[in-house]
Structure formats: structure tokens, C-alpha cells
Amino acid sequence: MAIISNGILGSFSGKVGSVVGGSWRGIQYIRSIPKKIKRVPTEKMLNQQAKFSLVMAFVNPLREFLKENYEDEKIRHMTSANLLTSHILRNAVQGNLPEIKLDYSKIIISKGTVEQIIELSASQTDSSILLKWASESKYLVPLSEVEVRGVIYNEKKKHFHHLELGTRKTLTGEVPLKLFEKGDKLAMWVYSIDKKTRRISESQFVNEFIV
């Protein structure tokens, strides 16, 4: 119901039909009521929403990890999580609904200046994932103590495992499969960290594994 001030020719406040009257800072106004539009999302919009949801489900559990292990000059303008999200959306999302998936081999989850692991290889047995890498003598910059670490994403559980695999000098590392359940699909990356300076390397994708 509208209220008319100063007679029929005066201002009014409230709703009359398809218009609304009121005042703002002493100024009287009349405006039309906006029409409600039911917008049906297009196929493109639905695909974009699904891709974004898939990427965020991957990135969100990594936020704390990225704060310490993602060195990029663009971080002055964006958070590490936003940088990774942008990177994945541009480079590592495949397909459209209903078959949208991540290409894990194109995802970089850590960035830094330490040399990447040389001659990295991996194999799977019934009980573990075995990794091997080159001896310290093959690196351009020998470092006294460089740890090799692994990050494993359990696609089914949407969960990350962070593991210490050894050092560059140990030449091998092992991931026991008892940490997972039969049928779990895993994606694995490794990176190295200089214990003295806390500098890290860019991550390297190892492979996908089925438990």
C-alpha cells in the first residue's frame, strides 16, 4: 500500500501497481519495479561452473602447503592458491560435462629455485610405490642436505598425503600402499627442499597409480 503526501498531486511512498515511490536524502523519486527474469544457464555456463568446482576441490586442501612451497613473482598480485587455480584452469582441465577431468601431468604444485630431481623413475609393486633418482654427483649445484618429498592426491577421497621419501643421497624412496584402500586412484608429485635454506624445487609429476 502506498501513502500519498500533500494530496493527490503530492509525492507518495510505497508500491502502486508496477511503480514504487519513496525519498532519498529529501529527494522524492518514483521508479519501476524490476521484472524478475529466470535465466536458464547455458551449456557453456554449466561446463565452466563444473570445471571451476573440480579445480577448487583440488586446490583448497593445498592452500597451507602452497603458502610455503609456491615461489612465484606473480604472488605480489595474487595468492599462491589463486595462481595455481588459474594455471590449472588454463592448462590442466580436460573435456566437458559429463566427462570433465584433471590432467595431473600438467599441474605444478610447488615452485622454487632448487634443482629438480634427476633421472626420477617409479614403479609399483603389490605393497608399495618405489622411486629412484640420480646420485648427488650429477647435480650442477651440490648441496649438503636436500630432502626429497612426495605429495600424493587420492582422487576418490579428495585428500592429499605429504611424505618424506629420503634425501638426494639415499637414491631411493618408498610409499607403502597400506596408507590407502583398494581401488583408490592416486596422482603423485615429488619436489626437493634444501634443509639449510628452506628453498624448494619445482614439483615433478611422477605418475598415476591404482591401489
C-alpha positions in Angstrom: 0.0 0.0 0.0 1.3 3.5 -0.9 0.9 6.6 1.3 0.2 9.9 -0.6 1.5 13.2 0.9 0.1 16.6 0.2 -3.0 15.4 -1.7 -3.4 13.7 -5.0 -0.6 15.7 -6.7 1.9 15.2 -3.9 4.6 12.6 -3.6 4.0 9.1 -2.4 5.8 6.3 -0.7 5.2 2.6 -1.2 4.1 0.5 -4.1 1.4 1.3 -6.7 0.9 -1.2 -9.4 4.3 -1.5 -11.2 5.9 1.6 -9.6 7.4 2.4 -6.3 7.7 5.8 -4.7 10.0 7.0 -1.9 12.6 9.5 -0.9 16.3 9.6 -0.5 18.1 12.4 1.3 15.0 14.5 0.9 14.6 13.9 -2.8 11.3 12.3 -3.9 11.6 9.6 -6.5 9.4 7.1 -8.5 10.9 4.0 -10.1 9.5 1.0 -11.8 9.7 -2.4 -10.2 12.3 -4.6 -11.9 11.0 -7.6 -13.7 12.1 -11.0 -12.4 14.0 -12.8 -15.2 14.5 -16.6 -14.9 17.8 -17.1 -16.7 18.4 -20.7 -17.7 22.2 -21.5 -17.6 23.7 -22.3 -21.0 25.7 -25.4 -21.6 28.9 -23.3 -21.7 28.0 -21.8 -18.2 27.3 -25.2 -16.8 30.7 -26.5 -18.1 32.5 -23.5 -16.6 30.9 -24.0 -13.2 31.7 -27.7 -13.2 35.3 -27.1 -14.2 35.8 -24.4 -11.5 34.2 -26.7 -8.9 36.6 -29.5 -9.8 39.6 -27.3 -9.7 38.7 -25.8 -6.3 38.1 -29.2 -4.8 41.8 -30.0 -5.8 43.3 -26.6 -4.7 41.5 -25.9 -1.4 43.2 -28.7 0.6 46.6 -27.4 -0.7 46.3 -23.8 0.5 48.6 -24.0 3.5 51.1 -26.1 1.6 51.2 -23.6 -1.2 51.9 -20.7 1.1 55.3 -22.2 1.9 56.1 -24.0 -1.3 55.0 -21.9 -4.2 57.5 -19.2 -5.1 56.4 -17.0 -8.0 57.0 -13.4 -8.7 53.3 -13.0 -9.5 52.4 -13.7 -5.9 52.8 -9.9 -5.3 49.5 -9.6 -7.2 47.7 -12.9 -6.5 47.8 -15.6 -3.7 49.6 -18.8 -4.4 46.2 -20.7 -4.4 44.8 -18.3 -7.0 47.8 -18.7 -9.2 47.6 -22.5 -9.1 43.8 -22.3 -9.8 44.4 -20.1 -12.8 47.2 -22.4 -14.0 45.0 -25.5 -13.8 42.0 -23.9 -15.4 44.2 -22.8 -18.4 46.3 -25.9 -18.8 45.1 -29.0 -17.0 41.3 -29.3 -17.3 40.1 -31.8 -20.0 36.7 -32.5 -21.5 33.2 -31.2 -20.9 30.2 -32.4 -18.9 29.7 -35.2 -18.0 33.4 -36.2 -18.6 35.5 -33.4 -17.1 38.8 -34.4 -15.5 42.2 -33.1 -14.5 45.4 -33.8 -16.4 47.6 -34.2 -13.4 50.8 -34.4 -15.5 50.3 -30.6 -16.3 49.8 -29.5 -12.7 52.7 -27.9 -10.9 52.1 -27.8 -7.1 55.4 -26.3 -5.9 57.8 -23.7 -7.4 61.3 -22.8 -6.4 64.9 -22.5 -7.5 66.5 -25.7 -6.2 67.4 -28.2 -9.0 64.7 -30.8 -9.8 65.4 -34.4 -9.1 67.5 -36.0 -11.9 66.7 -39.4 -13.5 63.5 -39.8 -11.5 61.7 -43.1 -12.0 58.9 -45.0 -10.3 57.4 -48.5 -10.2 54.6 -50.1 -8.4 54.6 -53.4 -6.5 51.8 -55.1 -4.6 52.8 -53.4 -1.4 54.4 -50.1 -2.4 55.5 -47.4 -4.9 59.2 -47.4 -5.3 61.1 -44.3 -6.5 64.7 -43.9 -7.7 66.8 -40.9 -8.6 70.4 -40.0 -9.6 73.3 -39.6 -7.2 74.4 -36.2 -5.8 77.4 -36.1 -8.2 75.1 -35.5 -11.2 73.7 -32.2 -9.9 75.1 -28.9 -11.1 74.9 -27.4 -7.6 75.9 -30.0 -4.9 74.1 -29.3 -1.6 74.9 -30.9 1.8 71.4 -32.0 2.7 68.4 -31.9 0.2 65.3 -33.8 1.2 63.1 -35.5 -1.4 59.4 -35.2 -0.5 56.3 -36.6 -2.1 52.7 -35.3 -2.4 50.0 -37.8 -3.3 46.5 -36.9 -4.2 43.8 -39.5 -3.5 41.2 -38.7 -6.2 38.5 -40.8 -4.6 38.9 -39.3 -1.1 39.8 -35.7 -2.3 42.7 -35.9 0.1 46.5 -35.2 0.0 49.2 -37.2 1.6 52.6 -35.4 2.3 55.5 -37.7 2.7 59.2 -37.6 3.4 60.9 -40.0 0.9 64.6 -39.6 1.8 67.4 -37.3 0.6 69.2 -36.9 -2.7 71.9 -39.1 -1.2 69.7 -42.0 -0.4 68.9 -42.6 -4.1 65.6 -44.3 -3.4 62.3 -43.7 -1.7 59.2 -45.9 -0.9 55.5 -45.2 -0.4 53.6 -48.1 1.4 50.3 -48.8 -0.2 48.8 -49.7 3.1 48.2 -46.0 3.6 45.4 -46.3 1.0 42.4 -48.5 0.2 42.0 -51.0 -2.6 40.7 -49.2 -5.7 42.0 -45.7 -4.7 43.3 -43.7 -7.7 46.4 -41.8 -6.8 48.4 -39.0 -8.5 51.9 -38.3 -7.3 54.4 -35.5 -7.4 57.8 -35.1 -5.8 59.9 -32.0 -5.0 63.1 -31.3 -3.1 63.9 -28.9 -0.3 67.3 -27.6 0.9 67.1 -28.1 4.6 69.6 -25.3 5.3 68.0 -22.5 3.3 64.4 -24.0 3.1 64.5 -23.3 -0.7 62.5 -25.7 -2.8 62.3 -27.1 -6.3 59.6 -27.0 -8.9 57.5 -30.2 -8.5 57.7 -33.1 -10.8 54.8 -35.3 -11.7 55.6 -39.0 -11.2 52.6 -40.9 -12.4 49.1 -42.1 -11.6 48.6 -45.3 -9.7 45.7 -47.6 -8.8 45.9 -49.4 -5.5 
